Amino acid sequence: MKAIRIIEPGEIRLCEEEIPEPRKDEVLCRVICVGICGTDHGIYNGEFSDMITFPLRPGHEWSGVVERVGSDVTFYKPGDRVVGESGVSCGVCTECTKWNKFHCENTLSVGTVNSWDGAMCEYVLYPARDLIKLPDNIGFEQAALIEPAANAIMAIHDAPVYPGDTITVMGTGSIGIAAVALARIYGAHKIISVGRSDYKLELCKKMGATHTINTRRENVREAIAEITSGAGAHVSVELSGDHNLLDDCIYSTKPGGVLALLAFYTEFHATNFNDVLFRKLTIKTAGGGWGYFDKVIRLMVSGQLDLLPIITSRVSLEDAVSEIVNLKKDNSEKIKVMICMN
């Protein structure tokens, strides 16, 4: 089968690999759609080298069809439409045996840190316990967007965002736009989207943002103060990975509010965490969306959440290598690049 491998920072290849055989508790899936994530590009260019074991097969946002099942697998059968969780559990540790796999002591992240081989390939192997059957009215492209939406809903649900709240979302990538859409669903009154691309900010408006701030032209703190009449946001979600916007988040969150962090920071300068202390902010973190897929699926099934507008281009597996390499080039109108298998 064809598969993409990141051999080491700066080296990525389309390879030929053997189709794996499922062990007794595993399922072999034919991959249909895979989203390219900024993390995939970051792994390629060496941003996360201290956390990554190479070589690595990326692809943690995917959907597909069951091809074969192991001898002990009874819940899935060939032809079932599925999506895979972003983490793989061991099934044998104390937490797993208590049916608490989302706190597995030996978690492997799919296609990223402590990696279980990802889905940028024609066939991916998964433990049956970490697959989810797809409802009939969720298509494969929508299903491949469940993972970024699960990251977003971790922040929105766990903050939590209440009806009438003001929420600021720093960052206009796929997770940021999903956070905007989810904040609308959760009843936020003012939803402030912060970014530097007019194209992406305009899409944020269509997805539910009531206000947008372009960092290239506006002072973020002043703009948020004006929008909130000086009160600040109840919840601030930081997705940009920019330490300056993290400072803006802290400054612009109202006393007693929540700061939700979902970004990686490749450089980190002194941040005034005294403001966190004196403003009595609660910091919550989210990553991977593991354990939150079901919440996203319910919203998609009901028709409340449609993320297809964030897909800005579709490519083949063969063309995906160059897309990963060049993901950050001329990306003002690039949000989610979706790999669609032939």
Buried (B, 14 or more C-beta within 10 A) or exposed (E): BBBBBBEBBEEBEBBEBEBBEBEEBBBBBBBBBBBBBBBBBBBBBBBBEEEBEBBBBBBBBBBBBBBBBBEEBEEBEEEBBBBBBBBBBBBEBEBBEEEEBBBBEEBBBBBBBBBBBBBBBBBBBBBBBBBBEBEEEBBBBBBBBBBBBBBBBBBBBBBEBEEEBBBBBBBBBBBBBBBBBBBBBBEBEBBBBBBBBBBBBBBBBEBBBBBBBBBEEBEBBEBBBEBBEEBBBBBBBBBBBBBEBBBBBBBBBBEEBBBBBBBBBEEEEEBEEEBBEEBEBEEBEBBBBBBBBEBBBEBBBEEEBEBEEBBBEEBEBEEBBEBBBEBEEEBEEBBBBBBBBE
